[in-house]
Amino acid sequence: MTFIALVLSLTAAFIGAVTCLRVPLASTRRRMAWAAVLLALLVVCAVLLLADPGTLAGQAPSLGAVEVLLLVLGCAGAAVPGGSVVSAAVLGLAHRTTIPDGSAGPSEPQDPERDPVLRGGQWIGLLERAAVFAALLLGWPAGLGVIAAIKGLGRLGQLRGGAGAERFIVGTFASVLWAAAWAGLAWLAVRGAAHGALGFTS
């Protein structure tokens, strides 16, 4: 079952890479569909990894070292570029739900991560998810606070308007949670492989 999780993680990484480049051209409905597919892949991967008897026990999963490395790379690909379309979908959904019925409201940006109010959001989002993934995979959860502080200080001058601050909070939560979920799966695989290589058992 863990081999299937490996294949699905690589599939999610491929979809993430493709959708990351196409987010600005996609409609809100298509972003939602892509995000739903990626979320489904995340859930299935989690179920398959957790169903492996050795995973939660800290033992080696039924994968070799090369397969574990590929699984980690797949999780990283799904977390970092894949988070672009997920964040865009969440921001689009938040935008729709905060406009009262019958109100014209501001037009939805083509890509919330490239919103001119928060310039450079696409690249910042990619770097943020990469940092979150690396920090959690290396067992340094305190790094999340450092990442949040750096991002907040960098955006301080652009967050004085209500709309910009709201998008910043929603986008950051979506981005960090997405990267953290995939990092957790990668950490389980790495921990099991390391314990197996050292001959540890529970």
Phi and psi in degrees as a GROMACS rama.xvg file:
@    title "Ramachandran Plot"
@    xaxis  label "Phi"
@    yaxis  label "Psi"
@TYPE xy
-69.0262  -27.2739  THR-2
-66.6439  -37.3372  PHE-3
-64.1659  -39.0908  ILE-4
-61.3235  -38.3137  ALA-5
-60.3867  -47.8847  LEU-6
-62.2104  -42.6416  VAL-7
-67.622  -35.8168  LEU-8
-66.7571  -39.6596  SER-9
-66.8393  -36.085  LEU-10
-63.3472  -43.7321  THR-11
-62.9344  -37.6722  ALA-12
-64.6336  -40.8501  ALA-13
-64.7184  -46.4382  PHE-14
-61.7335  -40.5615  ILE-15
-61.3578  -42.7273  GLY-16
-64.5791  -41.0869  ALA-17
-69.4272  -47.1308  VAL-18
-70.2296  -29.075  THR-19
-59.7654  -36.504  CYS-20
-80.4088  -23.2916  LEU-21
-104.206  -0.659458  ARG-22
-54.1587  -44.852  VAL-23
-62.5523  -24.8005  PRO-24
-93.6726  -8.11041  LEU-25
-90.1998  147.812  ALA-26
-75.5062  165.377  SER-27
-60.0437  -40.1154  THR-28
-63.4308  -40.3301  ARG-29
-68.809  -37.7629  ARG-30
-61.2759  -42.4123  ARG-31
-61.0938  -40.7176  MET-32
-65.2695  -45.7147  ALA-33
-61.7269  -43.6273  TRP-34
-62.9863  -37.9072  ALA-35
-65.1277  -40.1844  ALA-36
-63.6037  -45.9777  VAL-37
-64.019  -38.6034  LEU-38
-64.8905  -40.5538  LEU-39
-62.7987  -41.521  ALA-40
-63.5057  -39.3708  LEU-41
-61.209  -46.7805  LEU-42
-63.8851  -45.0363  VAL-43
-64.4615  -42.6507  VAL-44
-59.6288  -42.7497  CYS-45
-63.1757  -44.152  ALA-46
-62.5048  -43.7735  VAL-47
-66.3122  -41.3011  LEU-48
-67.954  -42.7793  LEU-49
-71.8523  -21.375  LEU-50
-77.3637  -15.7474  ALA-51
-69.1556  123.257  ASP-52
-56.3095  -31.1919  PRO-53
-86.2876  -15.0279  GLY-54
-64.7643  -55.5969  THR-55
-70.5947  -23.841  LEU-56
-80.1386  -2.46432  ALA-57
77.802  18.1309  GLY-58
-97.834  169.787  GLN-59
-66.4325  128.99  ALA-60
-68.5448  169.81  PRO-61
-78.638  54.2743  SER-62
-139.235  147.494  LEU-63
-80.5665  178.236  GLY-64
-61.8161  -41.3591  ALA-65
-65.2508  -41.8253  VAL-66
-65.2682  -38.6121  GLU-67
-63.3471  -41.6465  VAL-68
-60.9082  -43.4024  LEU-69
-64.7363  -37.1672  LEU-70
-63.4583  -42.623  LEU-71
-63.5646  -43.1589  VAL-72
-64.1557  -38.4514  LEU-73
-64.0907  -43.1674  GLY-74
-63.0882  -39.6935  CYS-75
-64.6545  -42.2871  ALA-76
-64.7637  -38.9136  GLY-77
-69.0595  -35.0212  ALA-78
-74.8586  -44.9031  ALA-79
-82.3757  -70.1368  VAL-80
-69.9832  -32.4581  PRO-81
-63.2039  -27.1474  GLY-82
-68.6807  -17.3404  GLY-83
-63.8036  -49.4446  SER-84
-71.8026  -32.2491  VAL-85
-66.6075  -45.7346  VAL-86
-62.6625  -41.2535  SER-87
-63.2079  -39.4805  ALA-88
-66.7755  -42.6521  ALA-89
-64.6094  -43.3218  VAL-90
-65.0177  -38.9253  LEU-91
-64.0846  -40.6908  GLY-92
-65.9844  -41.3617  LEU-93
-64.0571  -37.8296  ALA-94
-62.7949  -41.9611  HIS-95
-69.1047  -38.9212  ARG-96
-79.1824  -13.3897  THR-97
-96.4108  -1.93961  THR-98
-95.7688  119.751  ILE-99
-61.2283  150.919  PRO-100
-60.3483  135.773  ASP-101
83.8449  -3.88564  GLY-102
-97.8132  136.508  SER-103
-67.3908  -47.2472  ALA-104
64.4558  171.581  GLY-105
-70.8314  146.774  PRO-106
-68.7447  145.821  SER-107
-70.911  134.032  GLU-108
-65.3496  150.912  PRO-109
-56.9372  -39.3213  GLN-110
-145.999  110.118  ASP-111
-56.2944  -30.2569  PRO-112
-73.1832  -14.6623  GLU-113
-112.131  17.9706  ARG-114
-56.0851  131.093  ASP-115
-61.5006  -22.7703  PRO-116
-65.3285  -34.7051  VAL-117
-120.843  75.4072  LEU-118
-63.1817  144.891  ARG-119
77.5471  13.9441  GLY-120
-60.8  -34.4488  GLY-121
-61.3604  -51.0203  GLN-122
-71.1034  -37.5461  TRP-123
-63.4501  -40.5768  ILE-124
-62.125  -42.9417  GLY-125
-61.9701  -46.5871  LEU-126
-65.8423  -38.8885  LEU-127
-61.6385  -47.7057  GLU-128
-66.9912  -36.3674  ARG-129
-63.3598  -41.8976  ALA-130
-67.1505  -41.5207  ALA-131
-62.926  -46.1861  VAL-132
-59.7897  -47.3432  PHE-133
-65.1384  -42.577  ALA-134
-61.9164  -44.8452  ALA-135
-72.249  -38.0617  LEU-136
-64.1534  -33.9805  LEU-137
-85.6573  3.42134  LEU-138
74.7566  34.0228  GLY-139
-123.328  70.9605  TRP-140
-62.5512  -25.3254  PRO-141
-62.3542  -19.4272  ALA-142
-62.6938  -23.4889  GLY-143
-62.679  -37.7549  LEU-144
-65.663  -38.795  GLY-145
-64.4543  -43.7458  VAL-146
-61.8979  -45.9127  ILE-147
-62.6663  -39.6115  ALA-148
-65.8687  -43.7175  ALA-149
-63.182  -44.3159  ILE-150
-65.7578  -42.2325  LYS-151
-63.0692  -41.8777  GLY-152
-66.2804  -38.231  LEU-153
-67.2848  -28.1535  GLY-154
-97.9966  -0.808658  ARG-155
-53.2477  -43.0707  LEU-156
-71.8932  -15.8763  GLY-157
-103.483  1.51762  GLN-158
-106.951  19.9128  LEU-159
-80.8596  -23.1601  ARG-160
-85.2911  145.801  GLY-161
-60.3606  -42.6991  GLY-162
-64.4838  -43.8058  ALA-163
-64.5217  -41.5924  GLY-164
-64.6363  -40.0826  ALA-165
-64.9159  -45.7445  GLU-166
-63.8293  -36.5712  ARG-167
-61.0971  -46.8965  PHE-168
-66.9623  -48.8831  ILE-169
-62.9882  -47.2493  VAL-170
-63.0587  -40.1402  GLY-171
-65.9203  -44.573  THR-172
-61.4062  -46.1968  PHE-173
-61.7515  -44.4208  ALA-174
-64.6724  -47.2849  SER-175
-67.8125  -43.7255  VAL-176
-63.5435  -38.6902  LEU-177
-64.5354  -47.8315  TRP-178
-65.0786  -37.8925  ALA-179
-65.9115  -37.6264  ALA-180
-62.6545  -47.4092  ALA-181
-68.3455  -35.5934  TRP-182
-63.576  -36.2824  ALA-183
-62.3792  -41.7281  GLY-184
-65.0265  -43.3545  LEU-185
-63.6198  -39.0746  ALA-186
-63.6351  -40.2501  TRP-187
-60.1011  -44.1067  LEU-188
-66.412  -43.2683  ALA-189
-66.6794  -42.2296  VAL-190
-61.509  -44.4014  ARG-191
-63.9244  -41.5086  GLY-192
-65.5485  -40.302  ALA-193
-65.8133  -42.8349  ALA-194
-65.7152  -38.1994  HIS-195
-65.9093  -39.832  GLY-196
-66.9443  -32.2064  ALA-197
-88.9376  -3.84034  LEU-198
80.7112  20.78  GLY-199
-82.7184  146.541  PHE-200
-138.533  162.758  THR-201
